[in-house]
Amino acid sequence: MGWSLFLQHGVQAVSMEQIAAAAGVSKVTAYKHFADKHDLFRTAIRMEMTRLESLQGAAALDGDGPIRDVLETFGRGLMSYLFSGPAMDFYAALAGELRRTPELAQAFYEAGPGKTFENLKSIFRRGCARGELAIEDLDLAADQFLGLLQGYSSFQIALGVEPTPLADTVDRRARAATELFLKTYGVP
């Protein structure tokens, strides 16, 4: 109901009147469903993060299959999302706004990056329990794996510069990150 307006103008610049008009409902109707635009923004974040989790793959999040396959599936899903138009638009349009609105930043972190981080640690725990991984510090390992996946692309996304279309690199990144990660943490 307001996601595209938020992406175009930022949360602070959009009013509930504009959101209601774009949705074709009255302002009263909009307020019946959402306390304010921040509530709507948090709802939109949760919906977007549900899409992210579906891209990460149920098999990856459930931990079915060999750890190599699980990590590659997770990596492909995460990077496919991060390199998608909506995600890139989100970061470009709202990154500064989230720094100015700490409660929205926290809501976004908990629903998105924080949940992804916890999902990845859960995958690692299951891999360790099955004897496929040997990890002492799950936080450090998750940080490292995500860094291997994203690499320098974070700067490219932030600057809007893509010498090679990032979406074309997803499979190669997921395989290479998994391979390098397993050289450190995999149990032969």
C-alpha positions, -999 to 999 in steps of 0.1 A, spaced: 0 0 0 28 26 4 60 7 -5 65 23 -39 59 58 -24 84 51 3 109 40 -23 103 71 -44 102 98 -17 113 83 16 92 77 47 92 112 61 81 128 28 51 106 24 18 113 42 -10 89 50 -32 109 27 -8 102 -2 -7 65 7 -45 62 10 -49 80 -24 -24 57 -41 -42 27 -27 -76 40 -37 -90 41 -2 -100 68 22 -76 81 49 -100 67 75 -97 32 60 -59 35 59 -59 44 96 -82 14 104 -54 -9 92 -23 10 102 -16 33 132 6 56 111 30 55 81 57 40 103 34 11 111 27 7 74 65 8 67 72 -19 93 44 -41 77 59 -35 43 94 -45 56 80 -77 70 63 -85 37 96 -78 18 115 -100 42 91 -128 37 99 -126 0 137 -127 9 132 -158 30 113 -176 2 142 -168 -22 167 -183 3 149 -215 -1 129 -237 23 155 -265 20 183 -241 30 163 -227 60 152 -262 71 187 -275 67 178 -305 44 206 -319 23 244 -316 24 258 -284 39 274 -274 6 240 -275 -12 223 -257 17 249 -229 18 248 -225 -20 210 -223 -20 210 -198 8 237 -177 -9 219 -177 -43 186 -167 -27 202 -139 -6 222 -125 -35 193 -128 -60 173 -107 -36 200 -82 -28 208 -77 -65 171 -73 -75 156 -40 -85 134 -35 -54 162 -42 -29 186 -19 -47 160 8 -49 153 3 -12 189 8 -2 193 38 -25 161 55 -14 159 47 23 194 41 36 199 77 48 163 79 61 168 48 82 199 65 98 177 95 108 149 73 121 164 48 146 132 30 154 125 22 117 161 12 113 158 -12 142 126 -26 128 142 -31 94 172 -48 110 152 -72 131 129 -82 102 156 -83 75 194 -84 80 191 -96 117 168 -124 108 189 -135 78 219 -135 102 201 -157 127 188 -180 99 224 -185 87 236 -193 122 208 -218 125 220 -235 93 255 -236 108 243 -251 140 226 -279 121 257 -284 100 278 -287 132 253 -311 148 256 -333 117 294 -332 118 297 -313 85 310 -281 101 333 -272 129 325 -237 140 334 -222 174 321 -187 169 288 -187 149 286 -149 148 320 -146 133 314 -174 108 281 -159 97 297 -125 93 325 -141 72 301 -161 50 279 -130 43 311 -110 35 322 -137 11 289 -135 -7 286 -98 -9 322 -88 -12 328 -55 -30 293 -54 -44 281 -35 -13 300 -5 -26 287 -10 -61 252 -11 -49 256 19 -26 271 39 -55 248 26 -82 278 14 -102 277 -20 -119 306 -26 -143 293 -62 -146 256 -67 -139 255 -80 -104 226 -103 -110 248 -122 -135 272 -131 -108 249 -148 -83 256 -184 -90 293 -179 -93 294 -159 -60 273 -185 -41 296 -214 -53 328 -196 -46 317 -183 -12 306 -217 -2 338 -234 -14 360 -209 4 339 -211 36 340 -249 36 378 -249 33 379 -231 67 349 -246 85 340 -278 66 348 -312 81 363 -335 56 
